[in-house]
Structure formats: structure tokens, C-alpha cells
Amino acid sequence: MLSEIEYKKLFWHSRRGMLELDLLLVPFVDQCVPSLPPHEQVLYQQMLREEDQDLFKWLLLREPAPTEDLRHIIDIIRKSTATQ
């Protein structure tokens, strides 16, 4: 479980400065990350270390993410935005 400080850091790092990413990541971190299992929260944190251009390509399915872990968290994000 994320502490309040960890959650606030994740929220801040989810604001990427690219509108398309912000529209996907900010609602996801706000609505979904707190209820993710700890290992998926870690995957999300790791994903945020990637470059914006890569995240954009992966989230819009223009290119597959290079690892199974990244593909997994990308899939979770995409499914969550489909239900919002």
C-alpha cells in the first residue's frame, strides 16, 4: 500500500507535460493506482521512468512496449481509460 507521500509523488510524476499522456495517466493514478496490488503499483512506478515519446507510442498502441511488465501495466491503463 502506498503512503500518502508516495501517492503524491506518483501523482506528480504522472503529470508529464504532454496533454495526451496527462489525459491518460492523471485519471489513472487518481482513480486506479490506489487499488492496484503492490506489484502493479511498482510496475506503474517503473513505467513512469520511461521517456514521454515511448509512453505515447505504447499507450496508443503504435508500438509494443519492450517488456512483458511494461505491456502488462500499459494494458491495465488502457483498459481503465476504456471504462471511464
N, CA, C and O atoms as a MOPAC input file, in Angstrom:
PM7 MOZYME 1SCF
protein

 N      0.84500 1    -1.19100 1     0.00000 1
 C      0.00000 1     0.00000 1     0.00000 1
 C      0.88300 1     1.24400 1     0.00000 1
 O      1.88300 1     1.32200 1     0.71300 1
 N      0.48800 1     2.20000 1    -0.81000 1
 C      1.24100 1     3.43700 1    -0.92600 1
 C      0.96800 1     4.36100 1     0.25100 1
 O     -0.16800 1     4.50200 1     0.70300 1
 N      2.03100 1     4.98500 1     0.73400 1
 C      1.83300 1     6.02500 1     1.73800 1
 C      1.30100 1     7.26800 1     1.02600 1
 O      1.33700 1     7.34900 1    -0.20200 1
 N      0.82200 1     8.20600 1     1.78000 1
 C      0.29700 1     9.43600 1     1.18400 1
 C      1.38200 1    10.16300 1     0.40100 1
 O      1.11800 1    10.69800 1    -0.67600 1
 N      2.59100 1    10.18400 1     0.93000 1
 C      3.70700 1    10.85400 1     0.25700 1
 C      4.05100 1    10.13800 1    -1.04500 1
 O      4.27800 1    10.78800 1    -2.06600 1
 N      4.09100 1     8.81100 1    -1.02000 1
 C      4.38300 1     8.04600 1    -2.23700 1
 C      3.30800 1     8.29400 1    -3.29800 1
 O      3.61400 1     8.46200 1    -4.47800 1
 N      2.05600 1     8.31400 1    -2.86200 1
 C      0.96500 1     8.57000 1    -3.79500 1
 C      1.09400 1     9.96100 1    -4.42000 1
 O      0.92300 1    10.11400 1    -5.63000 1
 N      1.39000 1    10.95900 1    -3.61400 1
 C      1.53400 1    12.32100 1    -4.13400 1
 C      2.69000 1    12.40900 1    -5.13500 1
 O      2.59500 1    13.11900 1    -6.13600 1
 N      3.77700 1    11.68800 1    -4.86300 1
 C      4.89800 1    11.65800 1    -5.80300 1
 C      4.47300 1    11.00800 1    -7.11900 1
 O      4.80500 1    11.49700 1    -8.19900 1
 N      3.73600 1     9.90100 1    -7.01600 1
 C      3.25300 1     9.23500 1    -8.23500 1
 C      2.33100 1    10.15600 1    -9.02600 1
 O      2.41100 1    10.22800 1   -10.25200 1
 N      1.46100 1    10.85300 1    -8.31400 1
 C      0.55100 1    11.77700 1    -8.98500 1
 C      1.34800 1    12.85300 1    -9.70800 1
 O      1.07300 1    13.16200 1   -10.86800 1
 N      2.32300 1    13.41700 1    -9.03300 1
 C      3.15000 1    14.47300 1    -9.63300 1
 C      3.90500 1    13.94300 1   -10.86100 1
 O      3.95700 1    14.61400 1   -11.89100 1
 N      4.48500 1    12.75400 1   -10.75600 1
 C      5.24800 1    12.18600 1   -11.86800 1
 C      4.34900 1    11.73000 1   -13.02100 1
 O      4.82600 1    11.53000 1   -14.13800 1
 N      3.06600 1    11.56900 1   -12.75400 1
 C      2.12500 1    11.19600 1   -13.80100 1
 C      1.75600 1    12.38900 1   -14.67400 1
 O      1.22900 1    12.21700 1   -15.77300 1
 N      2.02500 1    13.57500 1   -14.19800 1
 C      1.79800 1    14.78600 1   -14.99500 1
 C      3.02800 1    14.98100 1   -15.85700 1
 O      4.07200 1    15.42500 1   -15.38000 1
 N      2.89800 1    14.64900 1   -17.11600 1
 C      4.05700 1    14.55900 1   -17.98600 1
 C      4.33400 1    15.82100 1   -18.78800 1
 O      5.44700 1    15.98500 1   -19.28700 1
 N      3.37500 1    16.70800 1   -18.92800 1
 C      3.58400 1    17.88700 1   -19.75000 1
 C      3.18900 1    17.66900 1   -21.19800 1
 O      3.26000 1    18.59400 1   -22.00800 1
 N      2.77900 1    16.47100 1   -21.52600 1
 C      2.25100 1    16.15500 1   -22.85700 1
 C      0.76800 1    15.87300 1   -22.64100 1
 O      0.40800 1    14.90900 1   -21.96500 1
 N     -0.08100 1    16.70600 1   -23.20900 1
 C     -1.51100 1    16.63800 1   -22.92800 1
 C     -2.08000 1    15.23000 1   -23.10900 1
 O     -2.87100 1    14.77200 1   -22.28500 1
 N     -1.68500 1    14.54800 1   -24.17400 1
 C     -2.21500 1    13.21900 1   -24.44300 1
 C     -1.88600 1    12.24300 1   -23.31600 1
 O     -2.71600 1    11.41400 1   -22.94200 1
 N     -0.67300 1    12.34600 1   -22.77800 1
 C     -0.28600 1    11.47100 1   -21.66600 1
 C     -0.99500 1    11.87900 1   -20.38600 1
 O     -1.45000 1    11.02700 1   -19.62300 1
 N     -1.08900 1    13.17300 1   -20.15300 1
 C     -1.77100 1    13.65300 1   -18.94800 1
 C     -3.22000 1    13.16200 1   -18.91000 1
 O     -3.72900 1    12.79300 1   -17.85100 1
 N     -3.87500 1    13.16100 1   -20.06400 1
 C     -5.27700 1    12.73700 1   -20.12400 1
 C     -5.44600 1    11.25000 1   -19.81600 1
 O     -6.52000 1    10.82600 1   -19.38900 1
 N     -4.40900 1    10.46800 1   -20.02500 1
 C     -4.45200 1     9.03900 1   -19.70300 1
 C     -3.94800 1     8.74700 1   -18.29800 1
 O     -4.57200 1     7.99300 1   -17.55300 1
 N     -2.82000 1     9.34500 1   -17.93900 1
 C     -2.14200 1     8.95300 1   -16.70300 1
 C     -2.72500 1     9.59500 1   -15.44600 1
 O     -2.82700 1     8.93500 1   -14.41200 1
 N     -3.10500 1    10.86100 1   -15.51600 1
 C     -3.60900 1    11.53700 1   -14.30900 1
 C     -4.89800 1    10.88700 1   -13.79700 1
 O     -4.99700 1    10.61400 1   -12.60100 1
 N     -5.88600 1    10.63000 1   -14.65700 1
 C     -7.07400 1     9.93200 1   -14.14000 1
 C     -6.75100 1     8.52000 1   -13.63900 1
 O     -7.34000 1     8.05100 1   -12.66600 1
 N     -5.81100 1     7.84900 1   -14.31000 1
 C     -5.44200 1     6.50000 1   -13.89000 1
 C     -4.82900 1     6.51400 1   -12.48900 1
 O     -5.21000 1     5.71900 1   -11.63000 1
 N     -3.89200 1     7.41200 1   -12.27100 1
 C     -3.25200 1     7.44800 1   -10.95300 1
 C     -4.25400 1     7.89100 1    -9.88800 1
 O     -4.19300 1     7.43200 1    -8.74700 1
 N     -5.15700 1     8.76500 1   -10.25200 1
 C     -6.14800 1     9.26500 1    -9.30400 1
 C     -7.17800 1     8.20000 1    -8.94000 1
 O     -7.53500 1     8.05700 1    -7.77100 1
 N     -7.65700 1     7.45700 1    -9.92900 1
 C     -8.77500 1     6.55300 1    -9.70600 1
 C     -8.38600 1     5.08800 1    -9.53100 1
 O     -9.11400 1     4.33000 1    -8.89000 1
 N     -7.25300 1     4.68200 1   -10.09100 1
 C     -6.95100 1     3.24900 1   -10.13100 1
 C     -5.73300 1     2.82000 1    -9.32300 1
 O     -5.74400 1     1.75300 1    -8.70900 1
 N     -4.69700 1     3.62800 1    -9.31500 1
 C     -3.44400 1     3.20300 1    -8.67500 1
 C     -3.62500 1     2.82400 1    -7.20300 1
 O     -3.05600 1     1.82100 1    -6.77300 1
 N     -4.39200 1     3.58000 1    -6.41500 1
 C     -4.51600 1     3.19300 1    -5.00200 1
 C     -5.07700 1     1.78200 1    -4.78700 1
 O     -4.78900 1     1.15000 1    -3.77100 1
 N     -5.86200 1     1.29800 1    -5.72400 1
 C     -6.45900 1    -0.02800 1    -5.54800 1
 C     -5.68400 1    -1.13900 1    -6.26200 1
 O     -6.06900 1    -2.30500 1    -6.18600 1
 N     -4.60300 1    -0.78900 1    -6.94900 1
 C     -3.79100 1    -1.82000 1    -7.60700 1
 C     -3.04900 1    -2.65100 1    -6.57200 1
 O     -2.70800 1    -2.14600 1    -5.50200 1
 N     -2.79600 1    -3.91700 1    -6.87600 1
 C     -1.92700 1    -4.70900 1    -5.99700 1
 C     -0.52500 1    -4.08400 1    -5.96200 1
 O     -0.11700 1    -3.42800 1    -6.92000 1
 N      0.19600 1    -4.28000 1    -4.88700 1
 C      1.52100 1    -3.65100 1    -4.75400 1
 C      2.46100 1    -3.90700 1    -5.93500 1
 O      3.18000 1    -2.99800 1    -6.34900 1
 N      2.47000 1    -5.11700 1    -6.48100 1
 C      3.40400 1    -5.38100 1    -7.59100 1
 C      3.03200 1    -4.57900 1    -8.83800 1
 O      3.91600 1    -4.23200 1    -9.62100 1
 N      1.75200 1    -4.27600 1    -9.04200 1
 C      1.35000 1    -3.45700 1   -10.18000 1
 C      1.61800 1    -1.97200 1    -9.90800 1
 O      1.88500 1    -1.21300 1   -10.84000 1
 N      1.55100 1    -1.56100 1    -8.65600 1
 C      1.94400 1    -0.19600 1    -8.31700 1
 C      3.42500 1     0.01200 1    -8.62800 1
 O      3.81900 1     1.06900 1    -9.11900 1
 N      4.23300 1    -0.99300 1    -8.34400 1
 C      5.66700 1    -0.93000 1    -8.65700 1
 C      5.86400 1    -0.85800 1   -10.16700 1
 O      6.69600 1    -0.08600 1   -10.64300 1
 N      5.11800 1    -1.64100 1   -10.91500 1
 C      5.21300 1    -1.59100 1   -12.37600 1
 C      4.87000 1    -0.19800 1   -12.89200 1
 O      5.52000 1     0.30800 1   -13.80700 1
 N      3.86300 1     0.41300 1   -12.31100 1
 C      3.48500 1     1.76700 1   -12.72600 1
 C      4.62500 1     2.74100 1   -12.42800 1
 O      4.96400 1     3.58000 1   -13.26300 1
 N      5.20800 1     2.62900 1   -11.24900 1
 C      6.34000 1     3.48900 1   -10.90100 1
 C      7.49000 1     3.30100 1   -11.88600 1
 O      8.11600 1     4.27500 1   -12.30500 1
 N      7.76600 1     2.07200 1   -12.25000 1
 C      8.84200 1     1.78900 1   -13.20000 1
 C      8.50700 1     2.35400 1   -14.57800 1
 O      9.38000 1     2.89300 1   -15.25900 1
 N      7.26600 1     2.23200 1   -14.98300 1
 C      6.85100 1     2.75100 1   -16.27900 1
 C      7.06700 1     4.25700 1   -16.36300 1
 O      7.43600 1     4.77200 1   -17.41800 1
 N      6.84000 1     4.96400 1   -15.26300 1
 C      6.98500 1     6.41500 1   -15.26400 1
 C      8.42600 1     6.86700 1   -15.48900 1
 O      8.66200 1     8.04400 1   -15.75900 1
 N      9.38300 1     5.96400 1   -15.38300 1
 C     10.78900 1     6.30300 1   -15.64300 1
 C     11.09400 1     6.36900 1   -17.13900 1
 O     12.16400 1     6.82700 1   -17.53900 1
 N     10.16300 1     5.91700 1   -17.95100 1
 C     10.37700 1     5.88000 1   -19.40000 1
 C     10.14900 1     7.26000 1   -20.01700 1
 O      9.52300 1     8.13300 1   -19.41500 1
 N     10.66500 1     7.43200 1   -21.21600 1
 C     10.53600 1     8.69500 1   -21.94800 1
 C      9.08700 1     8.90400 1   -22.41700 1
 O      8.37600 1     7.95100 1   -22.73300 1
 N      8.67800 1    10.16700 1   -22.45300 1
 C      7.31400 1    10.50300 1   -22.86500 1
 C      6.98000 1     9.96400 1   -24.25800 1
 O      5.89200 1     9.43000 1   -24.47300 1
 N      7.91100 1    10.10400 1   -25.19800 1
 C      7.64600 1     9.65800 1   -26.56200 1
 C      7.38800 1     8.15200 1   -26.60600 1
 O      6.53900 1     7.69100 1   -27.36900 1
 N      8.11100 1     7.38800 1   -25.79400 1
 C      7.90100 1     5.94500 1   -25.73400 1
 C      6.55200 1     5.62400 1   -25.10700 1
 O      5.80600 1     4.79100 1   -25.62200 1
 N      6.24200 1     6.28200 1   -24.00000 1
 C      4.95200 1     6.05800 1   -23.35200 1
 C      3.80600 1     6.36000 1   -24.31200 1
 O      2.82200 1     5.62400 1   -24.37400 1
 N      3.94700 1     7.43500 1   -25.04700 1
 C      2.91800 1     7.82000 1   -26.00100 1
 C      2.70800 1     6.71900 1   -27.04600 1
 O      1.57300 1     6.33200 1   -27.32600 1
 N      3.78700 1     6.22600 1   -27.60900 1
 C      3.68800 1     5.15600 1   -28.61800 1
 C      3.05500 1     3.89700 1   -28.03600 1
 O      2.22100 1     3.26400 1   -28.68400 1
 N      3.44000 1     3.54000 1   -26.83500 1
 C      2.93200 1     2.31200 1   -26.22200 1
 C      1.46500 1     2.44100 1   -25.83600 1
 O      0.66900 1     1.53200 1   -26.07200 1
 N      1.11600 1     3.57100 1   -25.24400 1
 C     -0.26300 1     3.75700 1   -24.78900 1
 C     -1.24800 1     3.87400 1   -25.95100 1
 O     -2.41800 1     3.51500 1   -25.81400 1
 N     -0.78500 1     4.36400 1   -27.06800 1
 C     -1.65200 1     4.46700 1   -28.24100 1
 C     -1.48700 1     3.27300 1   -29.17500 1
 O     -2.00900 1     3.27200 1   -30.29000 1
 N     -0.76900 1     2.27200 1   -28.72200 1
 C     -0.56800 1     1.02200 1   -29.45300 1
 C      0.06700 1     1.22600 1   -30.82900 1
 O     -0.20000 1     0.47600 1   -31.76700 1
 N      0.89200 1     2.23200 1   -30.93000 1
 C      1.63200 1     2.43400 1   -32.17700 1
 C      2.85300 1     1.52500 1   -32.23000 1
 O      3.41400 1     1.25300 1   -33.29100 1
 N      3.23800 1     1.07000 1   -31.05600 1
 C      4.41200 1     0.20600 1   -30.93500 1
 C      4.26100 1    -0.57800 1   -29.62700 1
 O      3.80400 1    -0.02100 1   -28.62900 1
 N      4.63600 1    -1.85400 1   -29.61900 1
 C      4.53400 1    -2.60100 1   -28.35500 1
 C      5.64500 1    -2.18600 1   -27.37900 1
 O      6.76200 1    -1.86300 1   -27.78400 1
 N      5.31400 1    -2.20300 1   -26.11800 1
 C      6.31800 1    -1.93900 1   -25.09000 1
 C      7.34800 1    -3.07600 1   -25.12000 1
 O      7.00500 1    -4.20600 1   -25.46700 1
 N      8.59800 1    -2.79000 1   -24.76100 1
 C      9.66600 1    -3.77600 1   -24.94100 1
 C      9.67000 1    -4.94500 1   -23.95200 1
 O     10.29600 1    -5.97100 1   -24.21700 1
 N      8.98200 1    -4.80500 1   -22.82000 1
 C      8.99600 1    -5.89700 1   -21.84500 1
 C      7.57200 1    -6.32200 1   -21.50500 1
 O      6.62000 1    -5.56300 1   -21.69000 1
 N      7.44500 1    -7.53400 1   -21.01100 1
 C      6.13600 1    -8.04500 1   -20.60800 1
 C      5.55500 1    -7.21400 1   -19.46300 1
 O      4.35300 1    -6.94600 1   -19.44300 1
 N      6.38800 1    -6.80800 1   -18.52100 1
 C      5.90900 1    -5.98700 1   -17.40100 1
 C      5.33000 1    -4.66200 1   -17.89000 1
 O      4.26300 1    -4.24200 1   -17.44300 1
 N      6.03900 1    -4.00600 1   -18.80900 1
 C      5.53300 1    -2.74500 1   -19.34700 1
 C      4.24200 1    -2.97500 1   -20.13500 1
 O      3.30000 1    -2.19100 1   -20.02200 1
 N      4.19300 1    -4.03000 1   -20.92100 1
 C      2.96800 1    -4.33400 1   -21.67100 1
 C      1.80000 1    -4.58200 1   -20.71700 1
 O      0.66600 1    -4.19400 1   -20.99800 1
 N      2.08500 1    -5.22400 1   -19.60100 1
 C      1.03600 1    -5.51400 1   -18.61600 1
 C      0.44200 1    -4.22700 1   -18.03000 1
 O     -0.77800 1    -4.06500 1   -17.99100 1
 N      1.30100 1    -3.32600 1   -17.58100 1
 C      0.78700 1    -2.09800 1   -16.95900 1
 C      0.13900 1    -1.18900 1   -18.00500 1
 O     -0.84000 1    -0.50600 1   -17.70600 1
 N      0.67200 1    -1.17500 1   -19.21600 1
 C      0.05900 1    -0.40700 1   -20.30400 1
 C     -1.35400 1    -0.93300 1   -20.57300 1
 O     -2.29000 1    -0.15600 1   -20.76200 1
 N     -1.49100 1    -2.23900 1   -20.58700 1
 C     -2.80600 1    -2.85500 1   -20.81200 1
 C     -3.79300 1    -2.45800 1   -19.71000 1
 O     -4.95400 1    -2.16200 1   -19.99200 1
 N     -3.33500 1    -2.45100 1   -18.47000 1
 C     -4.19200 1    -2.04900 1   -17.34800 1
 C     -4.64100 1    -0.59500 1   -17.51900 1
 O     -5.81300 1    -0.27900 1   -17.31200 1
 N     -3.71900 1     0.28200 1   -17.89300 1
 C     -4.04500 1     1.69200 1   -18.08800 1
 C     -5.06400 1     1.84800 1   -19.21400 1
 O     -6.05100 1     2.56900 1   -19.07000 1
 N     -4.82400 1     1.17600 1   -20.32000 1
 C     -5.72700 1     1.27800 1   -21.46700 1
 C     -7.12800 1     0.74900 1   -21.12300 1
 O     -8.13000 1     1.34100 1   -21.52400 1
 N     -7.19500 1    -0.35500 1   -20.38800 1
 C     -8.49600 1    -0.87800 1   -20.00100 1
 C     -9.22600 1     0.07100 1   -19.05600 1
 O    -10.44700 1     0.20800 1   -19.13200 1
 N     -8.48900 1     0.71900 1   -18.17600 1
 C     -9.12500 1     1.63600 1   -17.22700 1
 C     -9.67800 1     2.85900 1   -17.93900 1
 O    -10.72200 1     3.38000 1   -17.54900 1
 N     -8.99000 1     3.32600 1   -18.98200 1
 C     -9.48100 1     4.50800 1   -19.69700 1
 C    -10.69000 1     4.15900 1   -20.55900 1
 O    -11.51300 1     5.02500 1   -20.85300 1
 N    -10.80100 1     2.89900 1   -20.96400 1
 C    -11.95400 1     2.48100 1   -21.76600 1
 C    -13.23700 1     2.48400 1   -20.93200 1
 O    -14.33300 1     2.61600 1   -21.47600 1
 N    -13.10200 1     2.33900 1   -19.62600 1
 C    -14.27300 1     2.28400 1   -18.75000 1
 C    -14.60600 1     3.64100 1   -18.12800 1
 O    -15.61200 1     3.77500 1   -17.43200 1
 N    -13.78300 1     4.62500 1   -18.37300 1
 C    -14.02700 1     5.95100 1   -17.77700 1
 C    -14.94400 1     6.77300 1   -18.62100 1
 O    -15.25400 1     7.91100 1   -18.26900 1

